[in-house]
């Protein structure tokens, strides 16, 4: 995992040993560290090598600010020990935009946070059917009972109110012409209302026998053949 981002200080180290005995031994001359980059970023990276003690060295430098997330940094060292020249890769890193340490933990711990509303305690809330939303949801039997207990269920809203689906709503005996109620009254008067001919007037009554649904004028009081 990368520990570096652009503009970070770079730190690494390496050791040298005698090629004959393997014992820690300083290089014949101060080793040279080289940084190489691959990726679209810009900027080179000079490195400084410091001898800390026998056979132990430190590498320091600064990653160029022009480098970008995804660039790969490879650091190599060239050293000659006991007349034997050698090279080694001492570090390979993929740069990131942030280090893990730059990522903040959530400030919310259950208490108040500046700019954030505190949690709201929700009490019992009842829906339209009276069931508590804080309690368990209603069972299928409760839902069925609620439906059966409702005598009429609105199908859609119209300017005059609701169109119901139970077909039990009342139809007024008098109504506006050319309406659904007018057609229903005409049909009901044909089957249940009284008819009376008074002179040349044909009067059709509602089922109550008193409310006039429609009155027609006949062309004859004795042998009518048409009405208007």
C-alpha positions as CSV (number, residue, x, y, z in Angstrom):
1,X,0.0,0.0,0.0
2,X,1.3,3.4,-0.9
3,X,2.4,5.7,1.9
4,X,3.2,8.7,-0.3
5,X,1.4,11.4,-2.2
6,X,2.8,14.4,-4.2
7,X,4.7,16.9,-2.0
8,X,5.4,14.4,0.7
9,X,8.9,14.0,2.1
10,X,10.5,10.7,1.2
11,X,12.4,8.5,3.6
12,X,14.0,5.1,3.1
13,X,17.2,3.2,4.0
14,X,19.5,0.4,3.0
15,X,22.5,-1.5,4.3
16,X,25.8,-2.6,2.7
17,X,27.9,-5.7,3.5
18,X,31.2,-7.1,2.6
19,X,30.9,-9.4,-0.5
20,X,33.5,-11.7,1.0
21,X,32.2,-12.1,4.6
22,X,28.7,-10.6,4.6
23,X,29.6,-8.4,7.5
24,X,28.2,-4.9,7.7
25,X,30.7,-2.7,5.8
26,X,30.6,0.8,4.5
27,X,30.7,1.3,0.8
28,X,34.0,2.3,-0.8
29,X,32.3,5.7,-1.6
30,X,29.0,7.2,-0.7
31,X,26.3,5.2,-2.6
32,X,24.1,7.0,-5.1
33,X,20.3,6.7,-4.9
34,X,18.2,7.4,-8.0
35,X,14.4,8.0,-8.2
36,X,12.5,7.0,-11.3
37,X,8.9,7.7,-12.1
38,X,6.4,6.3,-14.5
39,X,3.0,8.0,-15.1
40,X,1.6,11.3,-16.4
41,X,2.8,13.5,-13.6
42,X,5.7,16.0,-13.8
43,X,8.9,16.6,-11.9
44,X,12.1,14.8,-11.0
45,X,13.2,13.8,-7.5
46,X,16.8,14.3,-6.3
47,X,17.8,12.1,-3.4
48,X,20.3,12.5,-0.6
49,X,22.2,9.6,0.9
50,X,23.5,9.8,4.5
51,X,25.7,7.3,6.3
52,X,24.2,6.6,9.7
53,X,26.7,4.0,11.0
54,X,28.7,1.1,9.6
55,X,27.0,-0.3,6.6
56,X,23.7,1.6,7.2
57,X,22.5,4.5,5.1
58,X,19.5,6.8,4.9
59,X,17.8,8.2,1.8
60,X,15.8,11.4,1.9
61,X,14.1,13.6,-0.6
62,X,10.7,15.2,-1.6
63,X,8.2,13.8,-4.0
64,X,7.5,16.5,-6.7
65,X,4.2,18.3,-6.3
66,X,3.6,17.9,-10.0
67,X,3.3,14.1,-9.6
68,X,-0.2,12.7,-9.6
69,X,-2.2,9.8,-8.2
70,X,-1.2,6.6,-9.9
71,X,2.4,7.6,-10.7
72,X,4.8,4.8,-9.7
73,X,8.0,5.8,-7.9
74,X,10.9,3.3,-8.0
75,X,14.1,4.1,-5.9
76,X,17.3,2.3,-6.7
77,X,20.8,2.4,-5.1
78,X,24.2,1.9,-6.7
79,X,27.1,1.1,-4.3
80,X,30.6,-0.3,-4.5
81,X,31.8,-2.4,-1.5
82,X,35.2,-4.0,-1.4
83,X,35.7,-3.2,-5.1
84,X,32.5,-4.9,-6.1
85,X,29.8,-2.7,-7.7
86,X,26.2,-3.6,-7.0
87,X,22.7,-2.1,-7.5
88,X,19.4,-2.8,-5.8
89,X,15.8,-1.6,-5.7
90,X,15.1,-0.3,-2.3
91,X,11.6,1.1,-2.8
92,X,8.6,0.9,-5.1
93,X,5.5,3.0,-4.4
94,X,2.3,3.9,-6.2
95,X,1.4,7.5,-5.4
96,X,-2.1,8.3,-4.1
97,X,-4.1,11.6,-3.6
98,X,-4.3,10.9,0.1
99,X,-2.7,8.8,2.7
100,X,-4.7,6.7,5.0
101,X,-3.9,9.1,7.8
102,X,-5.6,11.9,5.8
103,X,-9.0,10.2,5.9
104,X,-11.0,11.4,8.9
105,X,-13.2,9.1,10.9
106,X,-16.9,10.1,11.1
107,X,-17.3,12.8,13.8
108,X,-20.8,11.4,14.7
109,X,-20.8,9.5,17.9
110,X,-24.4,9.6,18.8
111,X,-24.2,13.1,20.2
112,X,-24.7,16.6,18.7
113,X,-22.4,17.5,15.8
114,X,-22.0,21.1,14.6
115,X,-24.2,21.6,11.5
116,X,-25.9,18.2,11.9
117,X,-29.3,17.8,13.5
118,X,-29.4,15.5,16.5
119,X,-31.3,12.2,16.1
120,X,-35.1,12.6,16.4
121,X,-37.0,10.3,18.6
122,X,-40.1,9.1,16.9
123,X,-43.0,8.1,19.0
124,X,-46.1,6.2,18.1
125,X,-47.4,7.2,14.7
126,X,-50.8,5.9,13.4
127,X,-51.6,5.5,9.8
128,X,-55.1,6.2,8.3
129,X,-56.5,2.8,9.3
130,X,-55.4,3.4,12.9
131,X,-52.5,0.9,13.0
132,X,-49.4,2.0,14.9
133,X,-46.4,2.5,12.6
134,X,-44.1,1.8,15.6
135,X,-45.6,-1.6,16.2
136,X,-45.7,-4.7,14.0
137,X,-47.4,-4.2,10.6
138,X,-51.0,-5.3,10.4
139,X,-51.7,-8.9,9.5
140,X,-53.6,-10.0,6.3
141,X,-56.7,-10.6,8.4
142,X,-56.6,-7.1,9.8
143,X,-56.2,-5.6,6.4
144,X,-59.1,-7.7,5.0
145,X,-61.3,-6.6,8.0
146,X,-60.4,-2.9,7.4
147,X,-61.4,-3.2,3.7
148,X,-64.7,-5.0,4.6
149,X,-65.5,-2.4,7.2
150,X,-65.3,0.4,4.6
151,X,-68.8,0.7,3.1
152,X,-67.7,2.6,0.0
153,X,-64.3,2.9,-1.6
154,X,-63.6,6.1,-3.6
155,X,-62.6,5.2,-7.2
156,X,-61.6,8.7,-8.3
157,X,-62.4,12.3,-7.4
158,X,-64.8,14.2,-9.5
159,X,-66.0,17.9,-9.1
160,X,-69.2,16.8,-7.3
161,X,-67.5,14.3,-5.0
162,X,-66.6,10.6,-5.4
163,X,-67.5,7.9,-7.8
164,X,-68.1,4.8,-5.5
165,X,-67.7,1.2,-6.4
166,X,-70.4,-0.3,-4.1
167,X,-73.3,0.9,-6.4
168,X,-75.3,1.8,-3.2
169,X,-75.1,5.6,-3.4
170,X,-78.3,7.5,-3.6
171,X,-79.5,9.1,-6.9
172,X,-81.5,12.2,-6.5
173,X,-85.1,12.2,-7.8
174,X,-84.4,15.5,-9.6
175,X,-81.3,16.2,-11.5
176,X,-79.7,18.3,-14.2
177,X,-80.6,17.4,-17.8
178,X,-78.1,15.4,-19.9
179,X,-76.3,13.9,-17.0
180,X,-75.7,10.4,-15.8
181,X,-78.2,11.0,-13.0
182,X,-80.7,12.1,-15.7
183,X,-80.2,8.8,-17.5
184,X,-80.6,6.8,-14.2
185,X,-83.8,8.6,-13.3
186,X,-85.3,8.0,-16.8
187,X,-84.5,4.3,-16.5
188,X,-85.9,4.1,-13.0
189,X,-89.1,6.0,-13.9
190,X,-89.7,3.6,-16.8
191,X,-89.6,0.6,-14.5
192,X,-90.8,1.9,-11.1
193,X,-92.4,5.3,-11.5
194,X,-96.1,6.2,-12.2
195,X,-97.3,7.5,-15.5
196,X,-100.3,9.9,-15.9
197,X,-102.0,11.5,-18.8
198,X,-103.7,14.7,-17.9
199,X,-105.2,16.3,-21.0
200,X,-102.4,16.3,-23.5
201,X,-99.7,16.1,-20.8
202,X,-97.9,12.8,-20.2
203,X,-96.2,13.0,-16.8
204,X,-93.6,10.5,-15.6
205,X,-93.0,10.3,-11.9
206,X,-90.1,9.1,-9.8
207,X,-90.4,5.9,-7.6
208,X,-92.0,8.0,-4.8
209,X,-95.0,8.7,-7.1
210,X,-94.8,12.4,-6.4
211,X,-91.6,13.8,-7.9
212,X,-92.0,14.6,-11.6
213,X,-89.1,13.3,-13.6
214,X,-90.3,14.4,-17.0
215,X,-93.4,15.8,-18.6
216,X,-94.2,15.4,-22.3
217,X,-96.8,17.1,-24.5
218,X,-98.9,14.7,-26.6
219,X,-100.3,15.5,-30.0
220,X,-103.7,14.2,-29.0
221,X,-105.4,13.6,-25.6
222,X,-107.5,10.7,-27.1
223,X,-105.2,9.0,-29.7
224,X,-101.7,10.3,-29.3
225,X,-99.1,9.3,-31.9
226,X,-96.2,11.4,-30.8
227,X,-94.9,13.4,-27.8
228,X,-92.7,16.5,-27.5
